[in-house]
Amino acid sequence: DDTGITAGSLLLSAGLCGFLTGRRAWVWGLVVGVWVPLTVVARHISLGSIAGGLVILAIPMAGAYAGVGLRRMLAAAR
């Protein structure tokens, strides 16, 4: 089962994008993570797949906000 690998790569990719830019974390979360929920919904449209897609989208959003937050913490420490 490669769910953990997918979730980890979404988290780290969005976190790196958020860290490198330092702003607009929500955009980076969407850019990196919207493709997985779209694939889930395209396979089988139901209320459960839409709810699951939103849960999946929360992972790259968290990564992007963590990346932006880490960059701001490092900038404040200087």
All heavy atoms as a GROMACS GRO file, in nm:
protein
  556
    1ASP      N    1   0.085  -0.118   0.000
    1ASP     CA    2   0.000   0.000   0.000
    1ASP      C    3   0.090   0.125   0.000
    1ASP      O    4   0.172   0.143   0.089
    1ASP     CB    5  -0.090  -0.002   0.122
    1ASP     CG    6  -0.196   0.104   0.118
    1ASP    OD1    7  -0.228   0.153   0.008
    1ASP    OD2    8  -0.250   0.136   0.224
    2ASP      N    9   0.074   0.206  -0.099
    2ASP     CA   10   0.161   0.323  -0.114
    2ASP      C   11   0.093   0.453  -0.074
    2ASP      O   12   0.136   0.561  -0.115
    2ASP     CB   13   0.213   0.332  -0.256
    2ASP     CG   14   0.102   0.335  -0.358
    2ASP    OD1   15  -0.007   0.287  -0.328
    2ASP    OD2   16   0.126   0.384  -0.469
    3THR      N   17  -0.009   0.447   0.009
    3THR     CA   18  -0.079   0.568   0.053
    3THR      C   19   0.013   0.659   0.134
    3THR      O   20   0.013   0.781   0.117
    3THR     CB   21  -0.202   0.531   0.137
    3THR    OG1   22  -0.285   0.444   0.060
    3THR    CG2   23  -0.280   0.652   0.177
    4GLY      N   24   0.092   0.599   0.222
    4GLY     CA   25   0.185   0.678   0.304
    4GLY      C   26   0.292   0.747   0.220
    4GLY      O   27   0.330   0.861   0.249
    5ILE      N   28   0.338   0.679   0.118
    5ILE     CA   29   0.439   0.739   0.029
    5ILE      C   30   0.379   0.857  -0.046
    5ILE      O   31   0.442   0.963  -0.058
    5ILE     CB   32   0.496   0.634  -0.067
    5ILE    CG1   33   0.572   0.528   0.012
    5ILE    CG2   34   0.584   0.697  -0.174
    5ILE    CD1   35   0.612   0.408  -0.068
    6THR      N   36   0.257   0.840  -0.096
    6THR     CA   37   0.190   0.949  -0.166
    6THR      C   38   0.165   1.067  -0.074
    6THR      O   39   0.192   1.182  -0.110
    6THR     CB   40   0.056   0.900  -0.227
    6THR    OG1   41   0.082   0.789  -0.312
    6THR    CG2   42  -0.012   1.010  -0.304
    7ALA      N   43   0.114   1.040   0.046
    7ALA     CA   44   0.086   1.147   0.142
    7ALA      C   45   0.215   1.219   0.182
    7ALA      O   46   0.219   1.342   0.190
    7ALA     CB   47   0.017   1.092   0.265
    8GLY      N   48   0.320   1.143   0.205
    8GLY     CA   49   0.448   1.204   0.242
    8GLY      C   50   0.507   1.289   0.132
    8GLY      O   51   0.561   1.397   0.156
    9SER      N   52   0.495   1.241   0.008
    9SER     CA   53   0.549   1.320  -0.102
    9SER      C   54   0.467   1.447  -0.126
    9SER      O   55   0.523   1.552  -0.159
    9SER     CB   56   0.557   1.237  -0.230
    9SER     OG   57   0.430   1.198  -0.272
   10LEU      N   58   0.336   1.440  -0.107
   10LEU     CA   59   0.254   1.561  -0.117
   10LEU      C   60   0.291   1.661  -0.009
   10LEU      O   61   0.303   1.781  -0.034
   10LEU     CB   62   0.105   1.526  -0.107
   10LEU     CG   63   0.041   1.458  -0.226
   10LEU    CD1   64  -0.100   1.412  -0.191
   10LEU    CD2   65   0.039   1.549  -0.346
   11LEU      N   66   0.309   1.611   0.113
   11LEU     CA   67   0.344   1.698   0.226
   11LEU      C   68   0.480   1.764   0.205
   11LEU      O   69   0.492   1.887   0.220
   11LEU     CB   70   0.346   1.615   0.354
   11LEU     CG   71   0.373   1.689   0.483
   11LEU    CD1   72   0.248   1.764   0.527
   11LEU    CD2   73   0.416   1.593   0.592
   12LEU      N   74   0.578   1.686   0.166
   12LEU     CA   75   0.713   1.742   0.148
   12LEU      C   76   0.722   1.834   0.026
   12LEU      O   77   0.789   1.938   0.032
   12LEU     CB   78   0.814   1.630   0.136
   12LEU     CG   79   0.839   1.550   0.264
   12LEU    CD1   80   0.933   1.434   0.238
   12LEU    CD2   81   0.893   1.640   0.374
   13SER      N   82   0.655   1.799  -0.082
   13SER     CA   83   0.660   1.883  -0.202
   13SER      C   84   0.596   2.019  -0.176
   13SER      O   85   0.651   2.123  -0.213
   13SER     CB   86   0.588   1.815  -0.318
   13SER     OG   87   0.650   1.695  -0.350
   14ALA      N   88   0.479   2.018  -0.115
   14ALA     CA   89   0.412   2.144  -0.085
   14ALA      C   90   0.491   2.224   0.019
   14ALA      O   91   0.499   2.347   0.011
   14ALA     CB   92   0.269   2.118  -0.037
   15GLY      N   93   0.548   2.155   0.115
   15GLY     CA   94   0.630   2.223   0.215
   15GLY      C   95   0.752   2.290   0.155
   15GLY      O   96   0.786   2.402   0.191
   16LEU      N   97   0.815   2.223   0.062
   16LEU     CA   98   0.931   2.282  -0.007
   16LEU      C   99   0.890   2.404  -0.088
   16LEU      O  100   0.958   2.507  -0.085
   16LEU     CB  101   0.998   2.178  -0.095
   16LEU     CG  102   1.121   2.225  -0.172
   16LEU    CD1  103   1.233   2.262  -0.075
   16LEU    CD2  104   1.168   2.118  -0.268
   17CYS      N  105   0.779   2.393  -0.160
   17CYS     CA  106   0.732   2.508  -0.238
   17CYS      C  107   0.697   2.626  -0.148
   17CYS      O  108   0.730   2.741  -0.177
   17CYS     CB  109   0.609   2.469  -0.321
   17CYS     SG  110   0.645   2.358  -0.457
   18GLY      N  111   0.630   2.598  -0.036
   18GLY     CA  112   0.597   2.704   0.059
   18GLY      C  113   0.721   2.766   0.120
   18GLY      O  114   0.728   2.887   0.140
   19PHE      N  115   0.821   2.683   0.151
   19PHE     CA  116   0.944   2.734   0.209
   19PHE      C  117   1.021   2.821   0.111
   19PHE      O  118   1.075   2.925   0.148
   19PHE     CB  119   1.032   2.618   0.257
   19PHE     CG  120   1.160   2.662   0.319
   19PHE    CD1  121   1.161   2.711   0.449
   19PHE    CD2  122   1.279   2.656   0.250
   19PHE    CE1  123   1.280   2.753   0.507
   19PHE    CE2  124   1.398   2.698   0.307
   19PHE     CZ  125   1.398   2.747   0.437
   20LEU      N  126   1.027   2.780  -0.014
   20LEU     CA  127   1.105   2.854  -0.114
   20LEU      C  128   1.042   2.989  -0.147
   20LEU      O  129   1.115   3.084  -0.175
   20LEU     CB  130   1.123   2.770  -0.240
   20LEU     CG  131   1.213   2.648  -0.225
   20LEU    CD1  132   1.216   2.568  -0.355
   20LEU    CD2  133   1.352   2.687  -0.183
   21THR      N  134   0.910   2.998  -0.149
   21THR     CA  135   0.846   3.124  -0.184
   21THR      C  136   0.818   3.210  -0.062
   21THR      O  137   0.832   3.332  -0.069
   21THR     CB  138   0.716   3.101  -0.260
   21THR    OG1  139   0.627   3.028  -0.178
   21THR    CG2  140   0.741   3.030  -0.390
   22GLY      N  141   0.774   3.150   0.047
   22GLY     CA  142   0.749   3.224   0.169
   22GLY      C  143   0.616   3.297   0.174
   22GLY      O  144   0.592   3.374   0.267
   23ARG      N  145   0.529   3.274   0.080
   23ARG     CA  146   0.397   3.338   0.082
   23ARG      C  147   0.300   3.258  -0.003
   23ARG      O  148   0.339   3.169  -0.077
   23ARG     CB  149   0.404   3.481   0.032
   23ARG     CG  150   0.462   3.492  -0.107
   23ARG     CD  151   0.484   3.636  -0.147
   23ARG     NE  152   0.550   3.634  -0.276
   23ARG     CZ  153   0.536   3.725  -0.367
   23ARG    NH1  154   0.461   3.829  -0.344
   23ARG    NH2  155   0.599   3.715  -0.480
   24ARG      N  156   0.173   3.292   0.011
   24ARG     CA  157   0.064   3.226  -0.062
   24ARG      C  158   0.068   3.075  -0.048
   24ARG      O  159   0.069   3.000  -0.145
   24ARG     CB  160   0.066   3.265  -0.208
   24ARG     CG  161   0.043   3.411  -0.230
   24ARG     CD  162   0.034   3.442  -0.374
   24ARG     NE  163   0.026   3.587  -0.392
   24ARG     CZ  164   0.038   3.646  -0.507
   24ARG    NH1  165   0.056   3.575  -0.616
   24ARG    NH2  166   0.030   3.777  -0.515
   25ALA      N  167   0.065   3.030   0.075
   25ALA     CA  168   0.071   2.886   0.102
   25ALA      C  169  -0.049   2.813   0.044
   25ALA      O  170  -0.036   2.701  -0.005
   25ALA     CB  171   0.080   2.862   0.252
   26TRP      N  172  -0.164   2.875   0.045
   26TRP     CA  173  -0.284   2.807  -0.005
   26TRP      C  174  -0.272   2.777  -0.154
   26TRP      O  175  -0.321   2.675  -0.201
   26TRP     CB  176  -0.409   2.889   0.025
   26TRP     CG  177  -0.418   3.020  -0.047
   26TRP    CD1  178  -0.365   3.139  -0.006
   26TRP    CD2  179  -0.479   3.043  -0.173
   26TRP    NE1  180  -0.391   3.235  -0.100
   26TRP    CE2  181  -0.462   3.180  -0.204
   26TRP    CE3  182  -0.548   2.964  -0.264
   26TRP    CZ2  183  -0.510   3.237  -0.321
   26TRP    CZ3  184  -0.596   3.022  -0.380
   26TRP    CH2  185  -0.577   3.157  -0.407
   27VAL      N  186  -0.204   2.865  -0.228
   27VAL     CA  187  -0.185   2.841  -0.372
   27VAL      C  188  -0.096   2.719  -0.393
   27VAL      O  189  -0.125   2.632  -0.475
   27VAL     CB  190  -0.125   2.966  -0.441
   27VAL    CG1  191  -0.086   2.935  -0.584
   27VAL    CG2  192  -0.221   3.082  -0.435
   28TRP      N  193   0.012   2.711  -0.318
   28TRP     CA  194   0.104   2.598  -0.332
   28TRP      C  195   0.039   2.468  -0.289
   28TRP      O  196   0.063   2.363  -0.349
   28TRP     CB  197   0.233   2.625  -0.257
   28TRP     CG  198   0.310   2.734  -0.323
   28TRP    CD1  199   0.333   2.858  -0.272
   28TRP    CD2  200   0.367   2.730  -0.453
   28TRP    NE1  201   0.403   2.932  -0.364
   28TRP    CE2  202   0.426   2.856  -0.476
   28TRP    CE3  203   0.375   2.635  -0.552
   28TRP    CZ2  204   0.491   2.886  -0.593
   28TRP    CZ3  205   0.440   2.666  -0.670
   28TRP    CH2  206   0.498   2.790  -0.689
   29GLY      N  207  -0.043   2.474  -0.185
   29GLY     CA  208  -0.116   2.355  -0.144
   29GLY      C  209  -0.209   2.305  -0.252
   29GLY      O  210  -0.218   2.184  -0.278
   30LEU      N  211  -0.277   2.396  -0.319
   30LEU     CA  212  -0.366   2.357  -0.428
   30LEU      C  213  -0.290   2.308  -0.550
   30LEU      O  214  -0.327   2.208  -0.611
   30LEU     CB  215  -0.455   2.474  -0.469
   30LEU     CG  216  -0.577   2.502  -0.383
   30LEU    CD1  217  -0.650   2.626  -0.434
   30LEU    CD2  218  -0.670   2.384  -0.380
   31VAL      N  219  -0.185   2.379  -0.587
   31VAL     CA  220  -0.108   2.341  -0.706
   31VAL      C  221  -0.050   2.201  -0.692
   31VAL      O  222  -0.055   2.120  -0.784
   31VAL     CB  223   0.003   2.445  -0.734
   31VAL    CG1  224   0.104   2.394  -0.834
   31VAL    CG2  225  -0.057   2.575  -0.782
   32VAL      N  226   0.004   2.173  -0.576
   32VAL     CA  227   0.067   2.042  -0.555
   32VAL      C  228  -0.037   1.933  -0.533
   32VAL      O  229  -0.024   1.823  -0.587
   32VAL     CB  230   0.164   2.049  -0.434
   32VAL    CG1  231   0.212   1.911  -0.394
   32VAL    CG2  232   0.281   2.139  -0.465
   33GLY      N  233  -0.142   1.962  -0.458
   33GLY     CA  234  -0.229   1.855  -0.414
   33GLY      C  235  -0.362   1.836  -0.481
   33GLY      O  236  -0.430   1.737  -0.454
   34VAL      N  237  -0.404   1.922  -0.569
   34VAL     CA  238  -0.539   1.912  -0.625
   34VAL      C  239  -0.554   1.792  -0.719
   34VAL      O  240  -0.664   1.743  -0.740
   34VAL     CB  241  -0.581   2.043  -0.694
   34VAL    CG1  242  -0.513   2.060  -0.828
   34VAL    CG2  243  -0.731   2.051  -0.708
   35TRP      N  244  -0.445   1.741  -0.770
   35TRP     CA  245  -0.453   1.635  -0.871
   35TRP      C  246  -0.499   1.502  -0.814
   35TRP      O  247  -0.570   1.427  -0.881
   35TRP     CB  248  -0.318   1.622  -0.941
   35TRP     CG  249  -0.275   1.755  -0.990
   35TRP    CD1  250  -0.174   1.831  -0.940
   35TRP    CD2  251  -0.337   1.832  -1.093
   35TRP    NE1  252  -0.168   1.950  -1.007
   35TRP    CE2  253  -0.267   1.954  -1.103
   35TRP    CE3  254  -0.443   1.811  -1.179
   35TRP    CZ2  255  -0.300   2.053  -1.193
   35TRP    CZ3  256  -0.476   1.910  -1.270
   35TRP    CH2  257  -0.405   2.029  -1.276
   36VAL      N  258  -0.460   1.472  -0.694
   36VAL     CA  259  -0.502   1.345  -0.633
   36VAL      C  260  -0.652   1.344  -0.604
   36VAL      O  261  -0.721   1.250  -0.643
   36VAL     CB  262  -0.418   1.314  -0.507
   36VAL    CG1  263  -0.467   1.189  -0.438
   36VAL    CG2  264  -0.272   1.302  -0.542
   37PRO      N  265  -0.709   1.446  -0.540
   37PRO     CA  266  -0.855   1.445  -0.521
   37PRO      C  267  -0.933   1.448  -0.652
   37PRO      O  268  -1.039   1.386  -0.662
   37PRO     CB  269  -0.882   1.572  -0.439
   37PRO     CG  270  -0.755   1.605  -0.375
   37PRO     CD  271  -0.648   1.556  -0.466
   38LEU      N  272  -0.883   1.517  -0.751
   38LEU     CA  273  -0.953   1.518  -0.880
   38LEU      C  274  -0.956   1.378  -0.941
   38LEU      O  275  -1.057   1.338  -1.001
   38LEU     CB  276  -0.886   1.615  -0.977
   38LEU     CG  277  -0.916   1.762  -0.956
   38LEU    CD1  278  -0.838   1.846  -1.056
   38LEU    CD2  279  -1.063   1.790  -0.965
   39THR      N  280  -0.849   1.304  -0.926
   39THR     CA  281  -0.846   1.167  -0.976
   39THR      C  282  -0.944   1.078  -0.899
   39THR      O  283  -1.014   0.997  -0.959
   39THR     CB  284  -0.704   1.109  -0.964
   39THR    OG1  285  -0.613   1.196  -1.032
   39THR    CG2  286  -0.695   0.971  -1.020
   40VAL      N  287  -0.950   1.095  -0.769
   40VAL     CA  288  -1.042   1.016  -0.687
   40VAL      C  289  -1.187   1.045  -0.726
   40VAL      O  290  -1.267   0.954  -0.743
   40VAL     CB  291  -1.019   1.045  -0.537
   40VAL    CG1  292  -1.128   0.985  -0.451
   40VAL    CG2  293  -0.883   0.994  -0.494
   41VAL      N  294  -1.220   1.172  -0.743
   41VAL     CA  295  -1.357   1.210  -0.778
   41VAL      C  296  -1.390   1.167  -0.920
   41VAL      O  297  -1.503   1.125  -0.949
   41VAL     CB  298  -1.377   1.362  -0.758
   41VAL    CG1  299  -1.510   1.408  -0.813
   41VAL    CG2  300  -1.365   1.397  -0.610
   42ALA      N  301  -1.294   1.173  -1.010
   42ALA     CA  302  -1.319   1.135  -1.150
   42ALA      C  303  -1.347   0.985  -1.163
   42ALA      O  304  -1.424   0.944  -1.250
   42ALA     CB  305  -1.199   1.173  -1.236
   43ARG      N  306  -1.288   0.905  -1.077
   43ARG     CA  307  -1.313   0.761  -1.082
   43ARG      C  308  -1.454   0.726  -1.040
   43ARG      O  309  -1.517   0.641  -1.101
   43ARG     CB  310  -1.215   0.687  -0.992
   43ARG     CG  311  -1.079   0.675  -1.048
   43ARG     CD  312  -0.996   0.590  -0.957
   43ARG     NE  313  -0.864   0.569  -1.014
   43ARG     CZ  314  -0.770   0.507  -0.952
   43ARG    NH1  315  -0.791   0.460  -0.831
   43ARG    NH2  316  -0.652   0.490  -1.009
   44HIS      N  317  -1.500   0.788  -0.932
   44HIS     CA  318  -1.632   0.755  -0.879
   44HIS      C  319  -1.689   0.877  -0.807
   44HIS      O  320  -1.645   0.911  -0.699
   44HIS     CB  321  -1.622   0.637  -0.782
   44HIS     CG  322  -1.753   0.597  -0.724
   44HIS    ND1  323  -1.852   0.538  -0.799
   44HIS    CD2  324  -1.802   0.609  -0.600
   44HIS    CE1  325  -1.955   0.514  -0.721
   44HIS    NE2  326  -1.927   0.556  -0.600
   45ILE      N  327  -1.783   0.943  -0.870
   45ILE     CA  328  -1.841   1.063  -0.812
   45ILE      C  329  -1.945   1.023  -0.708
   45ILE      O  330  -2.045   0.958  -0.739
   45ILE     CB  331  -1.906   1.152  -0.919
   45ILE    CG1  332  -1.800   1.200  -1.017
   45ILE    CG2  333  -1.978   1.269  -0.855
   45ILE    CD1  334  -1.855   1.282  -1.131
   46SER      N  335  -1.917   1.058  -0.584
   46SER     CA  336  -2.011   1.037  -0.475
   46SER      C  337  -1.975   1.135  -0.364
   46SER      O  338  -1.870   1.200  -0.367
   46SER     CB  339  -2.005   0.894  -0.422
   46SER     OG  340  -1.883   0.871  -0.358
   47LEU      N  341  -2.063   1.144  -0.267
   47LEU     CA  342  -2.037   1.234  -0.154
   47LEU      C  343  -1.914   1.189  -0.078
   47LEU      O  344  -1.834   1.271  -0.032
   47LEU     CB  345  -2.160   1.240  -0.062
   47LEU     CG  346  -2.154   1.339   0.051
   47LEU    CD1  347  -2.136   1.481  -0.003
   47LEU    CD2  348  -2.280   1.331   0.135
   48GLY      N  349  -1.895   1.058  -0.067
   48GLY     CA  350  -1.778   1.005   0.003
   48GLY      C  351  -1.648   1.037  -0.068
   48GLY      O  352  -1.548   1.067  -0.003
   49SER      N  353  -1.649   1.030  -0.200
   49SER     CA  354  -1.525   1.061  -0.273
   49SER      C  355  -1.491   1.209  -0.266
   49SER      O  356  -1.375   1.246  -0.261
   49SER     CB  357  -1.534   1.014  -0.417
   49SER     OG  358  -1.630   1.088  -0.489
   50ILE      N  359  -1.593   1.293  -0.264
   50ILE     CA  360  -1.568   1.437  -0.250
   50ILE      C  361  -1.514   1.468  -0.112
   50ILE      O  362  -1.418   1.544  -0.097
   50ILE     CB  363  -1.697   1.517  -0.280
   50ILE    CG1  364  -1.734   1.500  -0.427
   50ILE    CG2  365  -1.679   1.664  -0.244
   50ILE    CD1  366  -1.869   1.556  -0.464
   51ALA      N  367  -1.573   1.407  -0.008
   51ALA     CA  368  -1.523   1.428   0.128
   51ALA      C  369  -1.382   1.373   0.143
   51ALA      O  370  -1.295   1.436   0.204
   51ALA     CB  371  -1.616   1.360   0.227
   52GLY      N  372  -1.356   1.258   0.084
   52GLY     CA  373  -1.221   1.201   0.088
   52GLY      C  374  -1.121   1.288   0.015
   52GLY      O  375  -1.007   1.302   0.058
   53GLY      N  376  -1.164   1.348  -0.095
   53GLY     CA  377  -1.077   1.439  -0.170
   53GLY      C  378  -1.038   1.561  -0.088
   53GLY      O  379  -0.924   1.608  -0.094
   54LEU      N  380  -1.132   1.612  -0.010
   54LEU     CA  381  -1.101   1.727   0.076
   54LEU      C  382  -1.004   1.689   0.187
   54LEU      O  383  -0.917   1.768   0.223
   54LEU     CB  384  -1.229   1.786   0.133
   54LEU     CG  385  -1.321   1.854   0.032
   54LEU    CD1  386  -1.450   1.899   0.100
   54LEU    CD2  387  -1.252   1.971  -0.035
   55VAL      N  388  -1.019   1.568   0.240
   55VAL     CA  389  -0.926   1.522   0.342
   55VAL      C  390  -0.786   1.506   0.282
   55VAL      O  391  -0.686   1.545   0.342
   55VAL     CB  392  -0.975   1.388   0.404
   55VAL    CG1  393  -0.869   1.326   0.491
   55VAL    CG2  394  -1.103   1.411   0.482
   56ILE      N  395  -0.780   1.451   0.163
   56ILE     CA  396  -0.651   1.434   0.095
   56ILE      C  397  -0.587   1.571   0.067
   56ILE      O  398  -0.466   1.588   0.081
   56ILE     CB  399  -0.668   1.355  -0.036
   56ILE    CG1  400  -0.708   1.212  -0.006
   56ILE    CG2  401  -0.541   1.358  -0.119
   56ILE    CD1  402  -0.754   1.134  -0.127
   57LEU      N  403  -0.668   1.669   0.032
   57LEU     CA  404  -0.616   1.802   0.002
   57LEU      C  405  -0.561   1.872   0.126
   57LEU      O  406  -0.476   1.961   0.116
   57LEU     CB  407  -0.727   1.887  -0.062
   57LEU     CG  408  -0.687   2.019  -0.125
   57LEU    CD1  409  -0.582   1.996  -0.233
   57LEU    CD2  410  -0.809   2.086  -0.185
   58ALA      N  411  -0.605   1.829   0.244
   58ALA     CA  412  -0.556   1.889   0.368
   58ALA      C  413  -0.407   1.860   0.390
   58ALA      O  414  -0.337   1.939   0.454
   58ALA     CB  415  -0.637   1.838   0.486
   59ILE      N  416  -0.358   1.750   0.335
   59ILE     CA  417  -0.218   1.711   0.357
   59ILE      C  418  -0.122   1.809   0.289
   59ILE      O  419  -0.032   1.863   0.354
   59ILE     CB  420  -0.195   1.566   0.312
   59ILE    CG1  421  -0.274   1.472   0.403
   59ILE    CG2  422  -0.047   1.530   0.313
   59ILE    CD1  423  -0.282   1.331   0.355
   60PRO      N  424  -0.136   1.839   0.159
   60PRO     CA  425  -0.044   1.937   0.101
   60PRO      C  426  -0.067   2.078   0.154
   60PRO      O  427   0.027   2.158   0.159
   60PRO     CB  428  -0.071   1.928  -0.049
   60PRO     CG  429  -0.200   1.861  -0.064
   60PRO     CD  430  -0.218   1.775   0.056
   61MET      N  431  -0.190   2.109   0.194
   61MET     CA  432  -0.214   2.240   0.255
   61MET      C  433  -0.133   2.255   0.384
   61MET      O  434  -0.071   2.359   0.408
   61MET     CB  435  -0.363   2.260   0.284
   61MET     CG  436  -0.446   2.284   0.164
   61MET     SD  437  -0.408   2.445   0.092
   61MET     CE  438  -0.534   2.453  -0.031
   62ALA      N  439  -0.135   2.151   0.466
   62ALA     CA  440  -0.057   2.154   0.590
   62ALA      C  441   0.092   2.166   0.561
   62ALA      O  442   0.164   2.242   0.629
   62ALA     CB  443  -0.086   2.028   0.672
   63GLY      N  444   0.139   2.096   0.461
   63GLY     CA  445   0.280   2.106   0.425
   63GLY      C  446   0.319   2.244   0.376
   63GLY      O  447   0.424   2.296   0.414
   64ALA      N  448   0.234   2.305   0.295
   64ALA     CA  449   0.264   2.438   0.242
   64ALA      C  450   0.266   2.542   0.355
   64ALA      O  451   0.356   2.626   0.361
   64ALA     CB  452   0.162   2.477   0.136
   65TYR      N  453   0.168   2.535   0.445
   65TYR     CA  454   0.167   2.629   0.556
   65TYR      C  455   0.284   2.606   0.652
   65TYR      O  456   0.339   2.701   0.708
   65TYR     CB  457   0.034   2.624   0.631
   65TYR     CG  458  -0.072   2.707   0.563
   65TYR    CD1  459  -0.168   2.650   0.482
   65TYR    CD2  460  -0.074   2.845   0.579
   65TYR    CE1  461  -0.264   2.726   0.419
   65TYR    CE2  462  -0.169   2.923   0.517
   65TYR     CZ  463  -0.264   2.864   0.437
   65TYR     OH  464  -0.358   2.941   0.374
   66ALA      N  465   0.324   2.480   0.669
   66ALA     CA  466   0.440   2.451   0.752
   66ALA      C  467   0.568   2.507   0.688
   66ALA      O  468   0.654   2.561   0.757
   66ALA     CB  469   0.453   2.301   0.773
   67GLY      N  470   0.579   2.496   0.557
   67GLY     CA  471   0.695   2.551   0.488
   67GLY      C  472   0.704   2.702   0.499
   67GLY      O  473   0.810   2.758   0.525
   68VAL      N  474   0.591   2.769   0.480
   68VAL     CA  475   0.588   2.915   0.494
   68VAL      C  476   0.619   2.954   0.638
   68VAL      O  477   0.695   3.048   0.664
   68VAL     CB  478   0.452   2.972   0.448
   68VAL    CG1  479   0.438   3.118   0.486
   68VAL    CG2  480   0.435   2.955   0.299
   69GLY      N  481   0.562   2.880   0.733
   69GLY     CA  482   0.588   2.910   0.874
   69GLY      C  483   0.733   2.890   0.913
   69GLY      O  484   0.790   2.971   0.987
   70LEU      N  485   0.794   2.785   0.861
   70LEU     CA  486   0.936   2.761   0.888
   70LEU      C  487   1.023   2.871   0.831
   70LEU      O  488   1.118   2.918   0.896
   70LEU     CB  489   0.978   2.626   0.831
   70LEU     CG  490   1.123   2.584   0.853
   70LEU    CD1  491   1.151   2.569   1.003
   70LEU    CD2  492   1.152   2.456   0.781
   71ARG      N  493   0.990   2.916   0.711
   71ARG     CA  494   1.068   3.025   0.651
   71ARG      C  495   1.056   3.152   0.735
   71ARG      O  496   1.154   3.224   0.756
   71ARG     CB  497   1.021   3.050   0.509
   71ARG     CG  498   1.098   3.160   0.440
   71ARG     CD  499   1.046   3.184   0.301
   71ARG     NE  500   1.115   3.294   0.238
   71ARG     CZ  501   1.196   3.281   0.134
   71ARG    NH1  502   1.217   3.164   0.080
   71ARG    NH2  503   1.254   3.386   0.081
   72ARG      N  504   0.935   3.182   0.781
   72ARG     CA  505   0.915   3.303   0.863
   72ARG      C  506   0.986   3.292   0.997
   72ARG      O  507   1.040   3.390   1.048
   72ARG     CB  508   0.768   3.329   0.882
   72ARG     CG  509   0.702   3.376   0.754
   72ARG     CD  510   0.556   3.407   0.773
   72ARG     NE  511   0.497   3.448   0.647
   72ARG     CZ  512   0.370   3.464   0.626
   72ARG    NH1  513   0.283   3.444   0.724
   72ARG    NH2  514   0.323   3.500   0.508
   73MET      N  515   0.987   3.172   1.056
   73MET     CA  516   1.058   3.154   1.182
   73MET      C  517   1.209   3.173   1.163
   73MET      O  518   1.275   3.236   1.248
   73MET     CB  519   1.030   3.015   1.239
   73MET     CG  520   0.896   3.003   1.304
   73MET     SD  521   0.854   2.840   1.372
   73MET     CE  522   1.005   2.755   1.391
   74LEU      N  523   1.262   3.120   1.056
   74LEU     CA  524   1.405   3.137   1.030
   74LEU      C  525   1.440   3.282   1.000
   74LEU      O  526   1.547   3.330   1.038
   74LEU     CB  527   1.448   3.045   0.916
   74LEU     CG  528   1.446   2.896   0.944
   74LEU    CD1  529   1.479   2.816   0.819
   74LEU    CD2  530   1.541   2.862   1.056
   75ALA      N  531   1.351   3.353   0.930
   75ALA     CA  532   1.377   3.494   0.899
   75ALA      C  533   1.370   3.578   1.027
   75ALA      O  534   1.446   3.675   1.041
   75ALA     CB  535   1.276   3.544   0.796
   76ALA      N  536   1.282   3.544   1.118
   76ALA     CA  537   1.269   3.620   1.242
   76ALA      C  538   1.387   3.594   1.336
   76ALA      O  539   1.421   3.679   1.418
   76ALA     CB  540   1.139   3.585   1.313
   77ALA      N  541   1.450   3.479   1.323
   77ALA     CA  542   1.563   3.444   1.408
   77ALA      C  543   1.692   3.516   1.369
   77ALA      O  544   1.786   3.520   1.446
   77ALA     CB  545   1.586   3.293   1.406
   78ARG      N  546   1.695   3.572   1.251
   78ARG     CA  547   1.817   3.641   1.206
   78ARG      C  548   1.836   3.771   1.270
   78ARG      O  549   1.796   3.851   1.315
   78ARG     CB  550   1.813   3.661   1.055
   78ARG     CG  551   1.830   3.534   0.983
   78ARG     CD  552   1.839   3.562   0.837
   78ARG     NE  553   1.803   3.442   0.764
   78ARG     CZ  554   1.803   3.434   0.634
   78ARG    NH1  555   1.835   3.537   0.562
   78ARG    NH2  556   1.771   3.325   0.574
   0.00000   0.00000   0.00000
